Amino acid sequence: MADSDALPVAVQPGEKRSCPEDEGEDTPSKKPKVEKDGENGASPRQDEEELDEEASDGEEDGETFADMMKHGLTEVDVGILKYVSDHEGFSGVLKERYSDFVVHEINKQGKIVHLDDLSIPAEAEEAPEPEHETNECEVLTEEQKKQLGELQHFKNKEENVSIEIVDDTKEKRTLIHKAIKTQFPGLETKTEENEGRKFIVAYHAAGKKALAEVKTTTAPRKHFWPKKRGSFCHFVLYKENKDTMDAMNVLSKFLRLRPNMFSYMGTKDKRAITVQEIAVLKITAERLAHLNKCLRNLKVGNFSYKNHPLKLGELQGNHFTVVIRNISGSDEQVHQALTSLKQTGFINYYGMQRFGTTAVPTQHVGRAILKNDWTEVVDLILKPRPGAEKEFLVRCREEWAKTQDPEAALKKLPNKRCVEGQLLRGLSMYGKKNIVTAFGLIPRNNRLMYVHSYQSVVWNTMVSRRIEAFGLKAVEGDLVLRGTTAHVLSAEEAESHSIHDIVMPLPGFDVIYPAHRIGEGYRELLTADGLDIDNMRHKVKDYSLAGAYRRIIIRPSDVSWEVIQYDDPRISLVHSDFEKLENKPAPVFNKEGKYRALRMEFSLPPSTYATMAIREVLKLDTSIKKQTQLNTTWFN
């Protein structure tokens, strides 16, 4: 269901329901360390179905979807059991609109990233250009510009625009070619001759599927690039209701680049308004700025030239603005909940999006990988399963169950890029006796997703046991970090540490475990799963996990909140960066308004989940299963 059309979801006191997908990155797999490489603004796709976003946004009937989701996971299934505060939970409508969830990246310098400047930096204007550059805009008539604009947005039924060259010279043709490509990103041109007359024909390289399927294997065109200008253009990307990878694909298609020309510090989720920094190699700010004329739900600005790209994990965190509508809690309840969040924090659980949404959780696949049980890995990914599934995946699974023929099952998939398709292609290429090699056709990040998911459920489970056993104080046998090395606290040392200092390990071959009974609990849990805690190295190097350390309690910074009242449920309750650029007025609140909402802001470090902070405030279950049940109740 598209965010903008989603039904509001009533959250009942004491009940639990889902927040928007927000954050979470893969745990490092080679060196034990403090877990900080993650990203708390979005989640990599955890489901096996790596489907086209557009295909997955259709509305579902509430009761039908609820029936399908009854097989999904709840928080209890992944070890999310405890709260740190004792305030009373209250109801509300979370994520009624995608604009109720706003994420601003916090960059390496600790500054909150905003889109507030669309101008071209002076460096771009100083770059020398060919003499005819100033005449670009003059070579196209207003009528031609109109036709090209319609073509760019697929409103031209002819699917191309032909411009006759009256006074034909190579220089003039070059000028027109360049003018079209500069002013109308996404269009390609060619010269054609018909009955002795020459035409320049503008077209989308792949017709109506251009933005999704334009080939980007051709080398970028060579452009003049001043030596004194940094090789990378850094810019701020503002996006609405679109995830980071989709946004990168759109930009790369319009600019005719490979997606790997872009770099960023973290992915941001789709179901939100998000603002983050991006870098691209040797593309001018002017060329990027042209995209603002034709992009939907995306804007770019705050351009600068630097000599370095961006790297995943370099950010300091994210700043969240979250609106919870129609709250039932009194002002005193809200004050107690947010004061607790500010002073004590929340349990740093891995959120539900880490574990997939179908009846086969990702951690089960991860456990089979770690056990080196490759037949079970294939079975878990490909076997028929109950619950929410696209029809073509259902047919694919049925074919596999019936024939065990990878080529026959693959033919049932229109999209071969999903995990199932990649695995089936590997099996058809290498045979069912070479499953490890066949599984290797799945991109590495997707493969590691499974084992990291297993680590995460172990961590969640053991932290819940730690809180149950010892509460919110440091005790003898707990672990703290000294640099990147874990140290076991003595009874005397525990007296001078707080719960905010304590870390717990994700299982791996190069971590130590708590020296109290929770440490032994790790061994018992892994033994029950058929794994040897003393031998976590794997025959396949990619799946040899060193482990990592993660703080068990996170205290957000920059926490603020207000209860607002309003009359129109359709209005946005957050003044976005783009609205400010457009000089649109801020939302107006009425103290006597019939609706009440809680607007809260907070900042989180990397590898933490905003959903878990919101869960602590409302005392709610963040699973899709619970969310869907409440959706259906509200709808009925």
N, C-alpha and C positions, 0 to 999 in steps of 0.2 A: 504494500500500500504506500503510495507516495506520501511523503511527510505533510505536504501542504493540504492533502485531502484526508489525513488520518482523523479518525474519530477521537474525541477527547476520551481519556481513560480515567475513570474514577478510582482513586486509591483509598481504600477503607482503612480506618485506624486498626493497627495491628496486622493488617493484611500486607501483602507484598506484591509489587508489580514492577514492570520493566521501565528502566530509564532508556534514553537514546543510547545507541552504541557510541562509546567514546574512545577508549584508549587502549594501550597495551601493545608492547613490541616483543619481539622474540628475545628470550633469554640468551646471553652469550653461551656458546657451546664449547669453547676451547680453554678459557682461563677463568678460574674462580675469581670473583670480584664483587664489589658492591653492585647491585643490579641498577644500572643507570642508563643503559643504552636504549631503553624503551621510550615510548612516546605516549603522552596521556591525552592527546587530542583525538585519537582515532584508533581504529582497530584494523589490522590486516584481516582479510577475509578468512574466517576460520572454518567455514563450511566447505565440504568437498565440492559443492556446486559453484564453481567460479564462473557465474553466468553474467551475460550482458545485463548491465544495470537497467536498461530500458525495458528489457523483457521481464524483469522481476518486480516492476513497480505497479503492475495492474492491481486493481482492487479485488479483494476476495469477499465473499459473503461471510459475515461475521460468524454465524453458527457453523458453517462448513469449515472455516479455518480453525475455529476453536476445537472442532472435533479432530482435525488433523494434528493440531498442536498438543493434544492430550498425551502424546507419546514423548513430548520434549522433556528437557531437564528442568529441575528446580534448583534453588540454591543449596538445599540439603544434599543433593546428588554430587555436588562438587566441593563440599566441605565448608560452605559459607554458612556459619551457624550463629555467630556471636555478635553482640553489640557492646560498645564500651560505655555508653551512657545509660542512665536510668529514667530519662524523660519519657513522657507519654507520646506515642506516635500520633500523627493526625493525617486526615485525608486531603487529597488535592488532585488536580488534573495536571499530569506531567507531560510535556511535549505535545500540547494541543496543536501547536504550530511549530514547524522546524525553527522558526525565528525565536522560539523560547529557549534555545540552546545556542549560545554564542561562545566561540573559542578564539582567543588571541594568543598566538605563540609568544613565548618569552625568549628572546634571542641570546646569543653567547654573552653579550654585554649586560644581560639582566633587564633589558628594556622590553616593555610590552609592544609588540609589533602592531601598527595601525596602517590602514590605507588612508592617507590624507593629502596626497599630492599626485596629480596626474601629469605634471609638466615634464618636459624633456630636459635632462641635465645639460649643462653648458658644454660638457665634453663632446656630446653628440653633435652639437651645432658647429663646433670648431673643425670637425672632420672635413677635409677637402673632398669635394664631389666633382664629377665630370661637369663640363660647362653646360651641357644641355639639361642638367638636373632641375634647374629652376623652371624649366618649361613643362615639366611632367604634367602638372594639373591642367595645362592649356591644351594638351593634345586630344583630350576627350571632351565631347560635347555634353551638355546637361542631360540630353536624352540618352546618350550612350551610358552615362553614369547611372541613370535610373535603371536602364536595362541590366547593367552589370550588377547593380545592387539586388535586383530581383533574382537574378541568376544565383548570386551568392547565398541567398536565403531559400533557394529551391522554389521560388514563386514563378519561375519562367518555365512554361510548359514545353517550350522547344528544347530546353536543357542546354542551350548554348547561345552565344551572342556573336554575330559576325559583323566586323567593322571593315568596310571597304577602304583600301589605301588608294586615294585619288592621285596624289603626287608622290609616286612610289620612289623612295630612296631607302637604303639600308639603315641610315641614321634615324629616319622617321619611324620605320618599323620597330627598331630597337627601343625607341622612346615610348611607343604605344605598348609594346610588350611589358616594359618596365613599369609604366604607369598603372596598368591593370593589376600586375602582381603586387605592387606596393599599396595601392589604394583599396584593393579587394582581396585580402588574404584568403587563401583557400582555392582561388581560381588558377588554372593553368592556361597557357595560350599556345597556339601554333599558327603558322602561316600556310594558307591554302590558295591555289590558283584555280579559277573556274572561268572558262570561256575568255581567257586572256585578261581577266580582272583578278587582282590580288586582294585577299581578305585575311585579317587576323581574327581567328576564332577563339573565343574564351569559353572555357568549360570546366566543370569539376572533374578531376582526374579519374574518379571512379563513379561518376553519375550520382545517383541519390544516396549512395552509401559512402560518399567521399569522406565524411567526417569520421566514419568508423573504420574504413578499410583502405584509405589511400596508402599505397606502398611508400615506405620511407627508406628504402634501401639505396636509393641513388645518393650520391655524394652531395653535400650542401654546395650551393653555388659559391664561387670565390668572390668575396667582397673586399674592398679596400678597408684595412683596419689600421688605424694609427698606432705606431709603436708605443707611444706614451699612454695610450688608453689601456686600462685593465682588460684582460682577455674575457672576463666574465661580466655579463650584465646581471646585477642583482635587482630583484624587484619584489614587491609585495603582491601576493595573490589573494584576492577576496573572492570567496565562492559561497554560493547558497545551494543547499540540497544536492551536493555533488561531492563524491569522494576525491581524494588527491590524485589517485591513479587515473580516474576518468578525466579530471581536469588536465593532467599532463598529456593524455592522449589527444584531447581536443586541441591544446596548444600546439602539439607536434604536428598534427594534421594541417592546421591552418598555416603554420610556418614551414611546412615541408621539411621537417627535421625528424631524426630518430628520437624516441622518447628518452633514451639514455643521455641526450645532450643536456637534460635538465637535472639539477641536483637540489636537494632540500634536506632539512634537519629532522623531519618527522612527518608521518602521514596523518591526515585529519579525516575524521569520519564524514559520511555523507549527510546524516540527519542533523544538520546544524548550519549556522552561518559561521564560517571560519576564516581567519586571516593568518597568513604565514609567509615567510620569506622563501623565495625561489632564486636559483642562479641558472643561467644558460650561457653556453659557450659561443662567443662571437656573433651575437645577434644584437642589433642596435636597439636602444630604447625607443627610437622613433618607429621602428618596425613593430615592436611590441605594443606601443601605444595605439597603433592603427587597429589592433584587435578589439579595442574597446567599442568600436563602431558596430561590430557584428557578433560579439560573444553574448551568450545568454547565461545569466546566473554566475558570470565570472567578470571580474574587473582586475586590471593590473595597473600598478603605479609605483611611486616612490623609487624611481630608477636610480641606480648608481653603478659605476664601473669599478671592478676590483680584480685582483690578480689571482683569486682563489675561488674554487667552487664551494659548495656546502656539503657537509657530511652528516649522515644519520647519527643522531645521538648528541650532536653538538649543542642543542638548545638547552636552556636552563629549566624549561617547563612550559606550562600553559596557564593562561588566565581565563576563567570561566565566568560567564554570566548566565544564570539559569532562572527561568520563570516557572513557578508552580502555581497554576490557576485554581480558582474556586477552593481555596484552602478552608478547612473546617476548624483548624486550631485557633485558639485564642491568642491574642498578642503575647500573653505570658508564656503559653506553650511554645510559640515560635521563638521567643527570647531564650527560653531554657535550651531548646534544641540547638540553636545557632551558637549560643555561648559555649555549650559543650563542644561543638565542632571546633570552635576557635581555640579553646583552652586545652582540650584533651586530644581531639582529632578523631580518627576512625581507623578501623582495622584495615590494613593494606592488602586486602584480598585481591586475587585476580578475578576480574569481572566475568559475567556469564558469557560474553562474546568470545572469550578465550576457548570455549568448549564446544562450539558448533550449535546448530539449531535442530538437527534431525535426530532420529531415534538411535543413531550410532554416534555416540560422542567421540570427539577427536582424541580424547585421552585413551580410549580403548585401542585405537589404532596405534597410538604411541607406545602403549604397553606391549603390544604384539611386536612392534619393531625392536624394542629394547630386549625382548625375549628371543629375538632372532627367529620368530615364528612367521615366516613370510607367506605361508599358505593362509594363515589367519588374517594377515594384513590384506591380502587380495580379497578374501571372503568378506571382511568387514566393510571394505570400500565398495565392493560391487554387488553384494547380495541384496535381494529385495528387502525393503524396510517399511514399516508403517510410518504414517505421519505426512508432513507437508513436503511434497516433491513435485517437480515439474513432470508433466505427462511423458515427455520424451525420456526422462531419466527412469521413470517407472518401466517403460517399454524396454529400455536398455538393460535394466537389471533383470527383468523377466527373461529376456533373451539369453543373458549370461547364465542364469540359473538353469535354463532348459537345455542349452547346448554346450556351455563352457567354451564357446567359440568366440575369441576376441574380435575377429573381423566382422562376424555377424552382429555382435552386440554394438560394435563401433558404428555400424551403418544406421543404428537407431538414434544416433546423436547428431543433431544439426550443428552443434557447437563442439568441435573436437578439442577445444582448449581447456575444457573443464578437467578436473583431476581424474574423473572416471575415463574421459576420452584419452588423456595422456597415458594413463596406466594401460588401457586396452591397446593403444597403439604400440606401447612397449612390449606387451605380451605377444602381439601379432608379429613384431619384428624379431624378438629374441626367444619366444617360446615360453611355455609355462614352467620349464625347468630352469629358467634364468630370471627368476622373479626380481632378484636384487638389481640386475641390470635394467630390466623393464621398468621397475619402480623409479630408477634413476632418471627416466624421461620427464618425470614430474619436476618442475622447478625446485631448486634447493630450498628456498624459503618455505614453500608449501610442504615439503617433506619434513623439514625441521619443525614446522608448526605442530605436527602430531606429537613428537617427543617432548617438545616444550609444554604442550598441553598436559601431558602426563606429569611432568615435573610440577606444574602449577597446581594440579588437583592434590598432589601429595603435600605441597606447601600449605595450601588452604586448610587441609584436614589437620595437619600437625599444629598449625597456629591456633585453630579452634581448640585443640586439646590443651595447648599451652595456656591460653586465656582461661579455660575451664579449671585447670589445675592450680594456677598461681596468681590469677587475676592481673591487675594492672600495676605490678611492681616488679622491679628487678630482683631476681633470686639467685642463689648459689647455683652454678652450673649453666646459667644463661650465657649467650655469646654476645660480645660487642666487637666492633671493628677498631683496630689500631692501624691506620692507613688502609691497606687492602687485606690485612691479615686478621683472621678471627682469633679472639682471645676468650678463654673460659673464665668467668668471674668466680672469685672466691667469695665466701660469705661476707668477709669484710669489705671487699670491693663492691659487692652488690648494694651495700648501704649507701654508697656515693653515686650510684647510677639510677636513672629513671627508666620507665618502660619505653621512652622515646629513643633510648640508646640501643635497645635490644634488637638483634637481627636473628633470623632463622635461615638455615641453608635450603636451597633447592638441591635435591639429591644429585650426586655426581662423584667422579673419582678423585677429586682434589678439594674436598671440603671436609671440615670437621663438624661434628654434631653436638648438640647440647649435652652436658655431662650429668643431667638429671634424667628422670624417667621418660621425658619426651624424646630424648635422644634414642633411647631403646625402642620407643614407639616407631621411629622411622624404620628401624631394622625389621620390626614385626610386620609393618605395613608392606614393605617391599618384598619380604619373604612370602607373605600371603599372595602377592601378585606374581610370584615365580621369579623374582629377581634377587641377585646377590649384591647387597649393599657394599661389600668389600671388593667387588669386581664389576665396576660400572663402565669399564672400557668395552667397546663394541668392535666386532670384526670389521665393520664398515666404519671408517674413520669419521665420517660425517655425524654418526650417531653416538660417538664417544663424548659424553657430556661431562665436562669438568665440574659443573655446578656453579652456584653463585650464592651470594648472601643478600637478603632483602629485609629492610626494616619492617617490624610487625605493626607499628603504629605510625601513621603519618598525621602531622598537624599542619593543615593548610595555612598559608600566609595570606595577607591582604583580605581577610574575611570581613564582609559587610553585608547588610541586608536591610530590607524595608518591606513593610506590608503596604500594598497599594490598592486603591479601589478605582473601578472603572465601569463604564456602562456598555461599551461596545465590545463584544467578545471577538470581533473580527480584527481589531487593531493589534499591531505589534506593540509590545510593552518594553521593547529595547530600541534605543536610537542607534541604528547600525552605522558603520563607517561610510557606507555608500550613501545612505540617507543624508548624512552630514555633508558629504561632498556635493550632493544635489540640492543642498540648502532646504531640505524638507524639514518641517517643524518636528520637534521632539514630541512624543506622545503626551497627551494631557490627561491628568488623573483628576477624578472627582472624589473628594472626601466623603461624599454621600452616595458614591456609585454602588450599584447593586451587586457587583462582583468584587471579590477580594482575591488578591494574588500575593505570593511571596516572591520577591526578586532578590536573589542571593548572588554574591560574587566571592570568588576565592581563587587563589593560585596554588597549583600543585607542581611538584617536581616531576621529572620524567619517570616513566614506568609505574605510574599510579593511575587509578581509575576514578574518574569523577563520579561514575555511577555508585561507587562504594561510599563516597562522601554523602551523596544524596540519600542513599539507603539509610545511613546513620541518622540523618535528620528526620526522615519520615517514618522510619522503622518499617521498610517495605521490602518485598521480595523482588529482585530485578530480573527474574527469568521471563522469557517470552511466554512460557506456559501460563504463568500467573497473570501476566499482562493480558493475554488473550482471553482468559476466563473473565477478567474484570471488564475488558472491552465488550464482550458478549453481554454481560449483565447490564452494563450501561446502555448498550444499543437496544436491548429488549425493553 
